[in-house]
Amino acid sequence: MTTDSPRWFTSSYSDNGGQCVEVAANLAPTQGVVPVRDSKDRSGPSLAFTAEAWTAFVSGVREGDFPAV
């Protein structure tokens, strides 16, 4: 069992408009998961993505696969 705790961070690209998520990427190497939570509800639930799924998502964002609406 690991004693790693999530180290939450918000992207520097966030414009502080209240539509932000926080990510704890530090758990990917040891646990293989990347938790994500709503920055407005820090005591609320988080979603856990596999490291591979998170990497694919970030790559898709960078490549423009998810156009802004």
Gaussian input, Z-matrix of N, CA and C with variables (Angstrom, degrees):
# hf/3-21g

backbone

0 1
 N
 C     1     B1
 C     2     B2     1     A1
 N     3     B3     2     A2     1     D1
 C     4     B4     3     A3     2     D2
 C     5     B5     4     A4     3     D3
 N     6     B6     5     A5     4     D4
 C     7     B7     6     A6     5     D5
 C     8     B8     7     A7     6     D6
 N     9     B9     8     A8     7     D7
 C    10    B10     9     A9     8     D8
 C    11    B11    10    A10     9     D9
 N    12    B12    11    A11    10    D10
 C    13    B13    12    A12    11    D11
 C    14    B14    13    A13    12    D12
 N    15    B15    14    A14    13    D13
 C    16    B16    15    A15    14    D14
 C    17    B17    16    A16    15    D15
 N    18    B18    17    A17    16    D16
 C    19    B19    18    A18    17    D17
 C    20    B20    19    A19    18    D18
 N    21    B21    20    A20    19    D19
 C    22    B22    21    A21    20    D20
 C    23    B23    22    A22    21    D21
 N    24    B24    23    A23    22    D22
 C    25    B25    24    A24    23    D23
 C    26    B26    25    A25    24    D24
 N    27    B27    26    A26    25    D25
 C    28    B28    27    A27    26    D26
 C    29    B29    28    A28    27    D27
 N    30    B30    29    A29    28    D28
 C    31    B31    30    A30    29    D29
 C    32    B32    31    A31    30    D30
 N    33    B33    32    A32    31    D31
 C    34    B34    33    A33    32    D32
 C    35    B35    34    A34    33    D33
 N    36    B36    35    A35    34    D34
 C    37    B37    36    A36    35    D35
 C    38    B38    37    A37    36    D36
 N    39    B39    38    A38    37    D37
 C    40    B40    39    A39    38    D38
 C    41    B41    40    A40    39    D39
 N    42    B42    41    A41    40    D40
 C    43    B43    42    A42    41    D41
 C    44    B44    43    A43    42    D42
 N    45    B45    44    A44    43    D43
 C    46    B46    45    A45    44    D44
 C    47    B47    46    A46    45    D45
 N    48    B48    47    A47    46    D46
 C    49    B49    48    A48    47    D47
 C    50    B50    49    A49    48    D48
 N    51    B51    50    A50    49    D49
 C    52    B52    51    A51    50    D50
 C    53    B53    52    A52    51    D51
 N    54    B54    53    A53    52    D52
 C    55    B55    54    A54    53    D53
 C    56    B56    55    A55    54    D54
 N    57    B57    56    A56    55    D55
 C    58    B58    57    A57    56    D56
 C    59    B59    58    A58    57    D57
 N    60    B60    59    A59    58    D58
 C    61    B61    60    A60    59    D59
 C    62    B62    61    A61    60    D60
 N    63    B63    62    A62    61    D61
 C    64    B64    63    A63    62    D62
 C    65    B65    64    A64    63    D63
 N    66    B66    65    A65    64    D64
 C    67    B67    66    A66    65    D65
 C    68    B68    67    A67    66    D66
 N    69    B69    68    A68    67    D67
 C    70    B70    69    A69    68    D68
 C    71    B71    70    A70    69    D69
 N    72    B72    71    A71    70    D70
 C    73    B73    72    A72    71    D71
 C    74    B74    73    A73    72    D72
 N    75    B75    74    A74    73    D73
 C    76    B76    75    A75    74    D74
 C    77    B77    76    A76    75    D75
 N    78    B78    77    A77    76    D76
 C    79    B79    78    A78    77    D77
 C    80    B80    79    A79    78    D78
 N    81    B81    80    A80    79    D79
 C    82    B82    81    A81    80    D80
 C    83    B83    82    A82    81    D81
 N    84    B84    83    A83    82    D82
 C    85    B85    84    A84    83    D83
 C    86    B86    85    A85    84    D84
 N    87    B87    86    A86    85    D85
 C    88    B88    87    A87    86    D86
 C    89    B89    88    A88    87    D87
 N    90    B90    89    A89    88    D88
 C    91    B91    90    A90    89    D89
 C    92    B92    91    A91    90    D90
 N    93    B93    92    A92    91    D91
 C    94    B94    93    A93    92    D92
 C    95    B95    94    A94    93    D93
 N    96    B96    95    A95    94    D94
 C    97    B97    96    A96    95    D95
 C    98    B98    97    A97    96    D96
 N    99    B99    98    A98    97    D97
 C   100   B100    99    A99    98    D98
 C   101   B101   100   A100    99    D99
 N   102   B102   101   A101   100   D100
 C   103   B103   102   A102   101   D101
 C   104   B104   103   A103   102   D102
 N   105   B105   104   A104   103   D103
 C   106   B106   105   A105   104   D104
 C   107   B107   106   A106   105   D105
 N   108   B108   107   A107   106   D106
 C   109   B109   108   A108   107   D107
 C   110   B110   109   A109   108   D108
 N   111   B111   110   A110   109   D109
 C   112   B112   111   A111   110   D110
 C   113   B113   112   A112   111   D111
 N   114   B114   113   A113   112   D112
 C   115   B115   114   A114   113   D113
 C   116   B116   115   A115   114   D114
 N   117   B117   116   A116   115   D115
 C   118   B118   117   A117   116   D116
 C   119   B119   118   A118   117   D117
 N   120   B120   119   A119   118   D118
 C   121   B121   120   A120   119   D119
 C   122   B122   121   A121   120   D120
 N   123   B123   122   A122   121   D121
 C   124   B124   123   A123   122   D122
 C   125   B125   124   A124   123   D123
 N   126   B126   125   A125   124   D124
 C   127   B127   126   A126   125   D125
 C   128   B128   127   A127   126   D126
 N   129   B129   128   A128   127   D127
 C   130   B130   129   A129   128   D128
 C   131   B131   130   A130   129   D129
 N   132   B132   131   A131   130   D130
 C   133   B133   132   A132   131   D131
 C   134   B134   133   A133   132   D132
 N   135   B135   134   A134   133   D133
 C   136   B136   135   A135   134   D134
 C   137   B137   136   A136   135   D135
 N   138   B138   137   A137   136   D136
 C   139   B139   138   A138   137   D137
 C   140   B140   139   A139   138   D138
 N   141   B141   140   A140   139   D139
 C   142   B142   141   A141   140   D140
 C   143   B143   142   A142   141   D141
 N   144   B144   143   A143   142   D142
 C   145   B145   144   A144   143   D143
 C   146   B146   145   A145   144   D144
 N   147   B147   146   A146   145   D145
 C   148   B148   147   A147   146   D146
 C   149   B149   148   A148   147   D147
 N   150   B150   149   A149   148   D148
 C   151   B151   150   A150   149   D149
 C   152   B152   151   A151   150   D150
 N   153   B153   152   A152   151   D151
 C   154   B154   153   A153   152   D152
 C   155   B155   154   A154   153   D153
 N   156   B156   155   A155   154   D154
 C   157   B157   156   A156   155   D155
 C   158   B158   157   A157   156   D156
 N   159   B159   158   A158   157   D157
 C   160   B160   159   A159   158   D158
 C   161   B161   160   A160   159   D159
 N   162   B162   161   A161   160   D160
 C   163   B163   162   A162   161   D161
 C   164   B164   163   A163   162   D162
 N   165   B165   164   A164   163   D163
 C   166   B166   165   A165   164   D164
 C   167   B167   166   A166   165   D165
 N   168   B168   167   A167   166   D166
 C   169   B169   168   A168   167   D167
 C   170   B170   169   A169   168   D168
 N   171   B171   170   A170   169   D169
 C   172   B172   171   A171   170   D170
 C   173   B173   172   A172   171   D171
 N   174   B174   173   A173   172   D172
 C   175   B175   174   A174   173   D173
 C   176   B176   175   A175   174   D174
 N   177   B177   176   A176   175   D175
 C   178   B178   177   A177   176   D176
 C   179   B179   178   A178   177   D177
 N   180   B180   179   A179   178   D178
 C   181   B181   180   A180   179   D179
 C   182   B182   181   A181   180   D180
 N   183   B183   182   A182   181   D181
 C   184   B184   183   A183   182   D182
 C   185   B185   184   A184   183   D183
 N   186   B186   185   A185   184   D184
 C   187   B187   186   A186   185   D185
 C   188   B188   187   A187   186   D186
 N   189   B189   188   A188   187   D187
 C   190   B190   189   A189   188   D188
 C   191   B191   190   A190   189   D189
 N   192   B192   191   A191   190   D190
 C   193   B193   192   A192   191   D191
 C   194   B194   193   A193   192   D192
 N   195   B195   194   A194   193   D193
 C   196   B196   195   A195   194   D194
 C   197   B197   196   A196   195   D195
 N   198   B198   197   A197   196   D196
 C   199   B199   198   A198   197   D197
 C   200   B200   199   A199   198   D198
 N   201   B201   200   A200   199   D199
 C   202   B202   201   A201   200   D200
 C   203   B203   202   A202   201   D201
 N   204   B204   203   A203   202   D202
 C   205   B205   204   A204   203   D203
 C   206   B206   205   A205   204   D204

   B1=1.4547
   B2=1.5210
   B3=1.3142
   B4=1.4645
   B5=1.5255
   B6=1.2899
   B7=1.4662
   B8=1.5236
   B9=1.3248
   B10=1.4643
   B11=1.5189
   B12=1.3088
   B13=1.4577
   B14=1.5102
   B15=1.3278
   B16=1.4691
   B17=1.5260
   B18=1.3279
   B19=1.4695
   B20=1.5214
   B21=1.3138
   B22=1.4627
   B23=1.5142
   B24=1.3361
   B25=1.4563
   B26=1.5219
   B27=1.3103
   B28=1.4608
   B29=1.5113
   B30=1.3049
   B31=1.4564
   B32=1.5224
   B33=1.3132
   B34=1.4643
   B35=1.5272
   B36=1.3276
   B37=1.4621
   B38=1.5217
   B39=1.3218
   B40=1.4564
   B41=1.5201
   B42=1.3321
   B43=1.4609
   B44=1.5256
   B45=1.3249
   B46=1.4556
   B47=1.5179
   B48=1.3408
   B49=1.4526
   B50=1.5187
   B51=1.3193
   B52=1.4508
   B53=1.5107
   B54=1.3141
   B55=1.4640
   B56=1.5233
   B57=1.3042
   B58=1.4693
   B59=1.5204
   B60=1.3023
   B61=1.4506
   B62=1.5154
   B63=1.3089
   B64=1.4556
   B65=1.5257
   B66=1.3079
   B67=1.4577
   B68=1.5254
   B69=1.3233
   B70=1.4674
   B71=1.5278
   B72=1.3125
   B73=1.4663
   B74=1.5219
   B75=1.3178
   B76=1.4684
   B77=1.5275
   B78=1.3223
   B79=1.4582
   B80=1.5253
   B81=1.3240
   B82=1.4696
   B83=1.5301
   B84=1.3330
   B85=1.4661
   B86=1.5312
   B87=1.3211
   B88=1.4668
   B89=1.5237
   B90=1.3424
   B91=1.4594
   B92=1.5239
   B93=1.3320
   B94=1.4584
   B95=1.5087
   B96=1.3371
   B97=1.4673
   B98=1.5209
   B99=1.3320
   B100=1.4589
   B101=1.5291
   B102=1.3291
   B103=1.4641
   B104=1.5320
   B105=1.3295
   B106=1.4694
   B107=1.5244
   B108=1.3408
   B109=1.4661
   B110=1.5187
   B111=1.3187
   B112=1.4587
   B113=1.5267
   B114=1.3284
   B115=1.4665
   B116=1.5210
   B117=1.3265
   B118=1.4614
   B119=1.5271
   B120=1.3481
   B121=1.4564
   B122=1.5247
   B123=1.2969
   B124=1.4644
   B125=1.5198
   B126=1.3072
   B127=1.4641
   B128=1.5234
   B129=1.3105
   B130=1.4545
   B131=1.5163
   B132=1.3146
   B133=1.4673
   B134=1.5213
   B135=1.3099
   B136=1.4644
   B137=1.5207
   B138=1.3059
   B139=1.4557
   B140=1.5152
   B141=1.3149
   B142=1.4631
   B143=1.5231
   B144=1.3198
   B145=1.4540
   B146=1.5246
   B147=1.3195
   B148=1.4584
   B149=1.5221
   B150=1.3099
   B151=1.4642
   B152=1.5266
   B153=1.3339
   B154=1.4580
   B155=1.5265
   B156=1.3367
   B157=1.4643
   B158=1.5246
   B159=1.3285
   B160=1.4627
   B161=1.5262
   B162=1.3247
   B163=1.4669
   B164=1.5252
   B165=1.3340
   B166=1.4703
   B167=1.5290
   B168=1.3232
   B169=1.4618
   B170=1.5288
   B171=1.3225
   B172=1.4688
   B173=1.5297
   B174=1.3104
   B175=1.4711
   B176=1.5228
   B177=1.3318
   B178=1.4613
   B179=1.5149
   B180=1.3224
   B181=1.4692
   B182=1.5286
   B183=1.3018
   B184=1.4718
   B185=1.5237
   B186=1.3379
   B187=1.4585
   B188=1.5211
   B189=1.3341
   B190=1.4592
   B191=1.5231
   B192=1.3228
   B193=1.4610
   B194=1.5278
   B195=1.3142
   B196=1.4502
   B197=1.5367
   B198=1.3212
   B199=1.4719
   B200=1.5295
   B201=1.3092
   B202=1.4651
   B203=1.5194
   B204=1.3048
   B205=1.4747
   B206=1.5003
   A1=108.96
   A2=114.93
   A3=120.16
   A4=110.51
   A5=115.91
   A6=120.49
   A7=110.69
   A8=116.76
   A9=119.90
   A10=110.61
   A11=115.66
   A12=122.09
   A13=108.12
   A14=117.12
   A15=118.81
   A16=110.87
   A17=115.85
   A18=121.91
   A19=105.65
   A20=115.36
   A21=122.38
   A22=111.00
   A23=116.00
   A24=120.66
   A25=109.41
   A26=114.85
   A27=122.91
   A28=107.41
   A29=116.68
   A30=121.56
   A31=111.78
   A32=115.39
   A33=119.82
   A34=110.70
   A35=117.84
   A36=121.85
   A37=112.17
   A38=118.06
   A39=121.21
   A40=108.75
   A41=115.42
   A42=118.93
   A43=112.78
   A44=116.39
   A45=121.42
   A46=112.61
   A47=116.69
   A48=121.24
   A49=113.47
   A50=117.82
   A51=120.56
   A52=114.60
   A53=118.59
   A54=121.73
   A55=110.02
   A56=117.18
   A57=121.46
   A58=111.63
   A59=114.53
   A60=121.16
   A61=108.11
   A62=115.58
   A63=121.65
   A64=107.53
   A65=115.19
   A66=122.27
   A67=108.60
   A68=116.30
   A69=121.48
   A70=108.22
   A71=116.01
   A72=121.70
   A73=112.57
   A74=118.49
   A75=120.56
   A76=112.84
   A77=118.63
   A78=120.78
   A79=113.06
   A80=117.51
   A81=120.49
   A82=113.05
   A83=119.74
   A84=118.77
   A85=114.78
   A86=117.40
   A87=119.75
   A88=114.04
   A89=116.59
   A90=119.59
   A91=113.43
   A92=117.07
   A93=120.64
   A94=114.70
   A95=117.19
   A96=120.84
   A97=110.55
   A98=114.38
   A99=121.75
   A100=106.93
   A101=117.78
   A102=120.48
   A103=110.94
   A104=114.56
   A105=122.10
   A106=106.87
   A107=116.46
   A108=119.80
   A109=110.37
   A110=115.37
   A111=123.17
   A112=108.34
   A113=116.25
   A114=119.11
   A115=112.88
   A116=118.03
   A117=120.88
   A118=112.17
   A119=116.90
   A120=121.22
   A121=109.02
   A122=116.01
   A123=121.28
   A124=113.58
   A125=118.46
   A126=120.03
   A127=111.38
   A128=116.33
   A129=120.95
   A130=112.55
   A131=116.08
   A132=120.54
   A133=112.10
   A134=114.53
   A135=120.66
   A136=108.11
   A137=115.48
   A138=122.46
   A139=107.58
   A140=117.16
   A141=120.85
   A142=108.87
   A143=115.99
   A144=122.29
   A145=108.92
   A146=116.96
   A147=118.04
   A148=107.33
   A149=116.02
   A150=120.09
   A151=110.25
   A152=117.52
   A153=121.37
   A154=111.41
   A155=116.99
   A156=120.63
   A157=110.66
   A158=117.18
   A159=120.86
   A160=110.81
   A161=116.48
   A162=120.92
   A163=110.47
   A164=117.35
   A165=121.04
   A166=110.78
   A167=117.54
   A168=121.31
   A169=111.10
   A170=116.66
   A171=120.49
   A172=110.30
   A173=117.35
   A174=120.50
   A175=110.56
   A176=116.58
   A177=120.48
   A178=112.55
   A179=116.76
   A180=120.51
   A181=109.74
   A182=116.37
   A183=120.62
   A184=112.45
   A185=116.30
   A186=120.92
   A187=113.28
   A188=116.60
   A189=120.08
   A190=114.37
   A191=117.79
   A192=121.34
   A193=113.13
   A194=118.21
   A195=123.04
   A196=109.29
   A197=117.01
   A198=118.85
   A199=111.69
   A200=115.54
   A201=121.95
   A202=109.44
   A203=115.10
   A204=120.00
   A205=110.84
   D1=142.91
   D2=-178.85
   D3=-101.46
   D4=154.81
   D5=177.77
   D6=-107.95
   D7=14.03
   D8=178.74
   D9=-60.50
   D10=136.93
   D11=174.21
   D12=-112.44
   D13=146.22
   D14=178.10
   D15=-62.59
   D16=134.94
   D17=171.71
   D18=-108.71
   D19=99.71
   D20=-173.46
   D21=-77.52
   D22=141.38
   D23=173.12
   D24=-145.46
   D25=154.01
   D26=175.53
   D27=-110.78
   D28=139.75
   D29=-178.36
   D30=-56.94
   D31=143.84
   D32=175.79
   D33=-69.07
   D34=-13.29
   D35=177.32
   D36=-82.37
   D37=-9.01
   D38=178.49
   D39=-64.94
   D40=136.25
   D41=-176.77
   D42=-98.23
   D43=14.35
   D44=177.93
   D45=63.69
   D46=27.09
   D47=179.32
   D48=-88.19
   D49=5.78
   D50=177.11
   D51=88.60
   D52=0.63
   D53=-179.48
   D54=-109.26
   D55=48.58
   D56=-172.98
   D57=-110.05
   D58=156.00
   D59=170.26
   D60=-120.66
   D61=157.71
   D62=174.51
   D63=-113.63
   D64=145.06
   D65=-176.29
   D66=-125.85
   D67=143.06
   D68=175.84
   D69=-118.35
   D70=76.88
   D71=-175.73
   D72=-71.50
   D73=-12.72
   D74=-177.16
   D75=-66.46
   D76=-16.01
   D77=-179.83
   D78=-86.15
   D79=-11.38
   D80=-177.86
   D81=-59.27
   D82=-47.74
   D83=-177.75
   D84=-65.27
   D85=-35.52
   D86=-174.79
   D87=-95.57
   D88=-31.24
   D89=-175.97
   D90=-116.64
   D91=-12.47
   D92=179.54
   D93=74.95
   D94=16.30
   D95=179.72
   D96=-128.04
   D97=155.20
   D98=175.63
   D99=-127.04
   D100=102.25
   D101=177.13
   D102=-74.49
   D103=144.43
   D104=179.03
   D105=-134.38
   D106=137.16
   D107=179.33
   D108=-141.08
   D109=164.13
   D110=176.88
   D111=-75.20
   D112=125.93
   D113=-177.85
   D114=-68.06
   D115=-17.87
   D116=179.27
   D117=-84.89
   D118=-14.76
   D119=-176.84
   D120=-132.19
   D121=69.70
   D122=-173.93
   D123=-65.53
   D124=-22.07
   D125=177.44
   D126=-92.81
   D127=-2.07
   D128=-179.97
   D129=-80.86
   D130=-172.01
   D131=-176.52
   D132=-71.71
   D133=162.09
   D134=173.10
   D135=-127.32
   D136=156.83
   D137=174.14
   D138=-100.60
   D139=140.95
   D140=178.60
   D141=-113.88
   D142=118.91
   D143=178.19
   D144=-105.49
   D145=148.53
   D146=172.95
   D147=-65.62
   D148=154.01
   D149=179.27
   D150=-58.50
   D151=-38.21
   D152=-179.68
   D153=-65.83
   D154=-42.28
   D155=178.96
   D156=-65.06
   D157=-41.10
   D158=179.67
   D159=-64.49
   D160=-43.17
   D161=178.15
   D162=-60.78
   D163=-42.53
   D164=178.54
   D165=-64.31
   D166=-40.21
   D167=178.54
   D168=-63.13
   D169=-49.34
   D170=-179.69
   D171=-61.23
   D172=-40.89
   D173=177.40
   D174=-61.29
   D175=-42.21
   D176=178.20
   D177=-62.92
   D178=-39.66
   D179=177.42
   D180=-63.04
   D181=-46.43
   D182=-179.57
   D183=-62.40
   D184=-33.01
   D185=-178.50
   D186=-86.86
   D187=-0.97
   D188=177.30
   D189=81.77
   D190=21.15
   D191=-179.31
   D192=-71.27
   D193=-13.86
   D194=-178.18
   D195=-123.46
   D196=81.49
   D197=-176.37
   D198=-63.17
   D199=147.24
   D200=178.14
   D201=-65.80
   D202=145.22
   D203=178.20
   D204=-109.94

